[in-house]
Amino acid sequence: MSVPRRVWVTRARPGADRTAERLTALGYIPLVVPLLEVRPLDVRLDLDGVEALAFTSLNGVAAFAALTPDRTLPVFAVGDATARAAQTAGFAAVRSAAGDLTALAALIRGEAPGCSILHPAAVEPAGDLAATVGPAARVRVVSVYETRDTGAAPPALWDAVLLHSPRAARAMPRHLAGGIAVALSPAVAAALSDQAFAALHIADAPTETALLTALGKPGPAV
């Protein structure tokens, strides 16, 4: 199997552009053809009684920050990238679970038992944070953005494709053959069961750094 060089980036912008920058720095040729697009929602936020925020994506941070100037609430973030986005948006008290939804739920149970927590999320979130946290804290979900399929066709020539979410995996054109698929997690990989890739790699941790590590090393220039 040839090593990948041309890497298809499927995630929505602006995240896709940040991923492309990292790929370029590592020696790959990024092909930014998003399968998803993010649209913020114009919703009225009710922060009465809310004691903390929980973010599971950069998109959630951006959409929430656009809806209110309030930056006083402490933040629990699913991972370091989301935590940095919250800090950049102006939140001062930010804690990162440095992992996945399960790690975030454990962090909330350990540090905010009994608290009322607002989870700004997608209309169709990838996981159920409230159920994962359980009765240890009161988690309320508010939809602040939606993710839609773009219907984009794959690039004409690609060696590997990065999948950051189950939603992106489900948006893949059906019955693709060849190439290497690199999934952020087992849940993402499970959504690719009907594809015929030459290989399927799964990141060791649900972070983009681990995803790029799973990709391997770029092939020689041609």
N, C-alpha and C positions, 0 to 999 in steps of 0.2 A: 504494500500500500504506500502511495506517495505521501510525503508529509505536506500539510496544508500550507498554502500561501495566501490565496484569495479567500477572505472570510466574510461571509454574509452576516450582517448585523440586522436582526429582525425587530428589536425592541423599538418602542416609540421614541420620537424626538421629544425633548432635547437629550434624553439619556443616550440615544443611539450615537449622537455626535461625540459625547464624552467617551463612549466605548471605542469609537473609531480612532480617537486621538491616542488611546492607550494601545490599540492594535498597531498603529503606525509607529509608535515609539518602540514596540517590540519587534518590528521588522515585517509585519504582515501588510497585506493590501486590503484595507477594509472596503466592503461593498455595502453601503447603507441603503437598504431597501426595507423600510419598516412594514411589518404586517399589522401593526396596531397604531392607533392615534389616540391621544388623550385630549378630552374636552372637559374643561372645568365647568362646574354647575353653579348657577347663581341661586344659592340657598341662604335662608336666614338662619344664622347660628344662635342657639340658645346655650349660653355659657353659665347660666344661673346654677349654682351648686356644684359646678365642675371643679374638681380639685387637681386634675392632671390630664395631660393629653397622651395618647399612644399613637405613634405613627409606624406604619408597616411599609411605607414606600416614599421615595422622593416626590412622587406625584401628589401624594396626600399632603406632604408638607407645603408644597408650592400652592396647591389649591386652597388649603386652609389659610395660609398666610395672605392670600389675595382677598380673602373674605373679611378679615378683621385685622386691625392694627394691634390687638392685644397680644403681648408677648410675655405676660407675667406668669403664666402657668408652667409648672415643671413638665418636662417631656420625657417619655419613655420611648426609645426608638429601637426598631428591630435589629438594626445593624449599624456599623460605623459610618457608612456612607449616608444613611438616613439621618444619623445623629449630626454629622457635619452639615447636612442641608438645613437642619433645624437651627443649628448655631449660626449659620450664615443668614438665615431668615430673621435672626434677632433674639432667639430664645437663649436664655442664659443658663438655666438649670436643665441640663440634658444628660440622660443616662442611656447608654447603649447596651443592648442585650448581646451584641456581637454574635448573632446567630440567626435563628429562624423564629417562626411564630411560637413554637414551644418554649424557646429560650426567653422570648419577650414575656410570655405569660408567667413563666417562673420568676422573672425579675419583678413583675408587677405584684405577684403574690408575696414575694419576699420583702418588697420595699414600700408597697402601698396597700396593705391589707385594709379592707373596709372602705377604701376610697371610691369616690365617684369619678370615673375616668371616661373621657370622650375619645372615641376612635374615629378620626376623619379618614374615610376610606373610599374605595371605588363603589360604584353601584353594584357590581358583582365582585366582591373581594375574593382573593385567592383562598382565604381561610377564615374560620370563625374565631376571632380573638375572644369574644365574650364567653363562648362555650369552653375554650381552652383554658381561660383563667378560672372559670367556674365561680362558685359562690364567695371566693376569697375577696373579690372586689366587684364593684358595680360598673360594668363596661357598657357604654351606650355607643352604638355606631351611627354616624351621620355620613351620608353619601355626599362627597364634595367634588367628585369627578367621575366621568365615565370613560371606558375604553372601548373603542370600536375597531372592527377589522377594516383594513384598508383595501383588501382584495388585490394587493399587489402581486405581480408575477415574480418568480425568482430571477436573480441575475442570470444572464446568458451563460456565464462561466463562473463556477465557484467550487472551492475545494472543501470548505467547512462552513457550518452554520451554527451560530450561537442562539440558544433559546433561554431567555431569562425567566419565563413564566409558563404555567400550563396554558394560559390563554393564548400566548404566542404560538405554542406548540399546536394547539387546536386550530389556529388560523393558517397553519402551513398548508400549501397546496397539497392535495392528496396524491399518494402513490409516487412520491419522489424516489428516485433510485440513485445510488452512488453517493459519494461525498461523505464527510464525517459530520455527525450531529453532536453538539456539545450542550448538555443540559445542566441547568443550575442545580437541580435536585432530582431525587427519584420521582417526585410527583410530576415534574416536567417531562422526564423520560417516559413515564407511563402514558402520557398523552400522545406519544409518538409511536404507539404500538403497531399502527397500520402502515408505517413507512418502511422503505427498504434501503436504508442507508448502508454504506459500506462498513461503517462502525458507529457505535454510540458511546460517547464518553460522558460520565457524570462527575460533576465537581465534588470534591471531598467535603466542601462546606458551602452553604448558600451565599457565597460572596462572589463578586465579579473577579477578584483576584484569583480565587480558586477556580473559577470558570476558565479564565485565561490559562491557568496552569494546566488544566485538563485538556486544553486545546493542543498543547505540545509546543514544538518549536517550528518556526516558519521554514518552508522549503527554500531552495535556492532560487535566485532571480532567474527569470527566463526571458 
